[in-house]
Amino acid sequence: MSKTSVNIQSNSTIAKFFDLGQRLMSLFIATALPAITGGAVLGVSVGKSALMAGFMAVVQVVQKLAQASTDGSLTSEEIAEAFGKTSKTR
């Protein structure tokens, strides 16, 4: 039997898609948690306040990503900037 080597290449588009999805979900949860407390204190439905806070945060990031992708592609730096992280230069 001969051994064959399989060369698997990663697809950068799919990797970016999953990275963005994970980041957006984390942003939604991180923004919704404080809103749950605020909604409870103010008497607003906990679910409504969490959904509104999370949705608004995600929409802001998606808007920044859309503005950055006018050339049809997103770089890692553009994604980091949309999430509020500035790229560090050495």
C-alpha positions as CSV (number, residue, x, y, z in Angstrom):
1,M,0.0,0.0,0.0
2,S,1.2,3.5,-0.8
3,K,0.6,6.4,1.5
4,T,-1.0,9.4,0.0
5,S,-0.8,12.9,1.4
6,V,-3.9,15.0,1.4
7,N,-3.4,18.8,1.2
8,I,-6.3,20.6,2.7
9,Q,-6.4,24.3,2.2
10,S,-8.5,26.6,4.3
11,N,-11.0,28.8,2.6
12,S,-10.4,32.4,3.9
13,T,-14.0,33.4,3.0
14,I,-15.5,30.7,5.1
15,A,-13.1,31.4,7.9
16,K,-14.0,35.1,7.9
17,F,-17.7,34.2,7.8
18,F,-17.4,32.0,10.9
19,D,-15.2,34.5,12.7
20,L,-17.7,37.3,12.0
21,G,-20.6,35.1,13.2
22,Q,-18.8,34.2,16.4
23,R,-17.9,37.8,17.1
24,L,-21.4,39.1,16.3
25,M,-22.9,36.5,18.7
26,S,-20.5,37.4,21.4
27,L,-21.2,41.1,20.9
28,F,-25.0,40.4,21.1
29,I,-24.6,38.5,24.4
30,A,-22.2,40.9,25.9
31,T,-24.5,43.9,25.1
32,A,-27.7,42.1,26.1
33,L,-26.6,41.0,29.6
34,P,-26.4,44.5,31.1
35,A,-29.7,45.4,29.4
36,I,-31.4,42.6,31.2
37,T,-30.5,44.2,34.6
38,G,-31.5,47.6,33.4
39,G,-34.8,46.3,32.0
40,A,-35.6,44.6,35.3
41,V,-34.9,47.7,37.3
42,L,-37.0,49.9,35.0
43,G,-39.8,47.5,34.7
44,V,-39.3,46.8,31.0
45,S,-39.7,43.2,29.8
46,V,-36.3,41.5,30.2
47,G,-36.5,39.8,26.8
48,K,-37.4,43.0,25.0
49,S,-34.6,45.0,26.6
50,A,-32.0,42.2,25.9
51,L,-33.1,41.8,22.2
52,M,-33.1,45.6,21.6
53,A,-29.7,46.1,23.1
54,G,-28.1,43.1,21.3
55,F,-29.8,43.9,18.0
56,M,-28.7,47.6,18.1
57,A,-25.1,46.6,18.8
58,V,-25.0,44.0,16.0
59,V,-26.5,46.5,13.5
60,Q,-23.9,49.1,14.4
61,V,-21.1,46.6,13.6
62,V,-22.8,45.4,10.5
63,Q,-23.1,49.0,9.3
64,K,-19.3,49.6,9.9
65,L,-18.5,46.3,8.0
66,A,-20.7,47.4,5.1
67,Q,-19.0,50.7,4.9
68,A,-15.6,49.1,5.0
69,S,-16.4,46.6,2.2
70,T,-17.2,49.0,-0.5
71,D,-14.3,47.4,-2.5
72,G,-15.9,44.0,-2.2
73,S,-13.6,42.5,0.4
74,L,-12.8,42.9,4.1
75,T,-9.4,42.8,5.6
76,S,-8.6,41.6,9.1
77,E,-7.8,45.2,10.0
78,E,-11.2,46.4,8.8
79,I,-13.0,43.7,10.8
80,A,-11.1,44.6,13.9
81,E,-11.9,48.3,13.5
82,A,-15.6,47.5,13.1
83,F,-15.6,45.7,16.4
84,G,-13.8,48.6,18.0
85,K,-10.3,47.1,18.1
86,T,-7.6,49.1,16.5
87,S,-4.8,47.2,14.8
88,K,-1.4,47.6,16.6
89,T,1.6,48.4,14.4
90,R,5.0,47.3,15.4
